[in-house]
Amino acid sequence: MADIQPILLSAITCGRVIFDKVSGMPSVIDIVQTVDAPRYPARHPQIVFFCELTNGHGTTRTKVRLVDAQEEEKTIFEREGTVRFDDVKRIVTLAVNLQGVVFPHPGEYRFQLLAGGALLGERRITCRKIKLPPKPKPDKSVEG
């Protein structure tokens, strides 16, 4: 059974995930699809990679990694763990809190989820370089 991989139902990047204390159900807050920064490399304070899996068999090794799509999928960051499936019909939630992720340059990146060494799916995130608006000049017409 170890060769049977779980099925990825959803993958979202967001600012945070709140789990209800009574039901345990998650709420995804502040979906992150684009990172805007005036200069690069840019550090994002917190991104949560949230996903739901099913069809798992027992304990499965997982890996979440961030790759640079422009640099032949160069790995920027990765974190390994395990997920336990007590029942193949059960939906397991995985929320990986990533703090201080550094994006080297504008462009496309992908958060990937691997289980048992196999790529289950990915979520694209785009980084854009933006120009900050000029600071407003003090209004000299008001005299005090």
N, C-alpha and C positions, 0 to 999 in steps of 0.2 A: 504493500500500500504506500510505501514511502515515495514511489515514483509518481503518484497522482498529486498534481498541484492544486492548490485552492483556486477558486475563481474570484477575480477582482470585480466587485460590483460597482464601486465608485472610488474616485480619487479627487480630492480637493485640496488646494492650498489656501490657508486662511490665517487670520490674525490670532484667533483663539477658538477653543472648543469648550463649551460648558456642558457638564453632565448633570442631569436632573438627579437630585438626591434620592427621590422616591422611586422613580421608574428606571433610572440609569440611562435613559435615552439622551443622545447627544444633540446639542444645538451648535451649528457652525456659525461663527461670527466673523464678519469682515473678510469676505472672500478676496484673495489676492491673485489677480491674473497678470498684473503689470506692476513693475517696480520703476518709479520715476526718480531720478537723482540728477543733481546738477553736475556731478563729476564722478568719475570712476577711477579706481575700484570703489564700490559703494557697499556699505555694511547695512543690512536690514536688521532691525532690532529683534524681531521675532516672527517666524513663520511656522505654522503648524501644518504638517502633512497629515491629512485625515483620509482614511480609507476604510472600506468595508469589504470583508472577505467571506466566502462561504465555500462549501464542498471540501473543507479541510479534513484531513485524516490524522488524528493524534497531534503530536508536537511538530511544528514546522519552523525551520530556521528562516528568518526574514532579513532583508537588507533594504534600507531606504538610502538612495544616493541621489545626489544632485550632479548632473553632467552638463557640460558646456556643449551645445549643439554645433557651434562654429568650430570647435577645436577637436574634431574627430571624437566627440563624446568623452572628452577629458573629464575625469571625476574631480569635482570641486569638494565634495563632502560625502561621507557615508556613515551610517550607523546600523549596527547589526542587533538582532534580538531574536526572540522566539514567540510564537503564537500557539496557543493550545486550543484544539478543536475537540470538544467532548462529543459532538454529534455533527455529521456531515451536513445536516440541514440548518445548523446554527449559523447566524450571521455574527461574525467577530469584528469589532471595531478596533482600529489601530489609530492612535493620535500621537504623532511624533513631534515633540516640541523642539524646534531648532532655533537657537538664539545666536545672534551675531553672524549670520551667514553673510559671506563676502562674495559679491558678484564682481569679477575682474573688469568687465567691460559691458557696454550696451549689447543687446542681442538676445538670442533665444537660448533658454536653459530648459532642462527637463528634470523633474523629480520622478525617479523610477522606483518601482517596488519589485523586488525579487523575492521568490520563495523557493527554497531548495536549489538555489542557483539559477532558476529560470525566471526570465523577465515576465511578470504578470501584466504590467501596464505602466503608463506614465502620464504625468500631468505637465503640460507646457506652461512656462512662465516667461514673459517678455520683459526685458530691461530697456528703458529708454532714457536717453540723456535729454534733460529739459533745461530751458533757460528760466531762471528765476526772474519775476517781474522786478523792475527797478524800485528802489525804496522811494516812498513819496517825499517830496521836498516840503519843508515846513512852510505853512501858509503865512506870508508876511503881511497880508491885508488885515489881519486881526490885530488891533492894538489894545493893549491892556492898560 
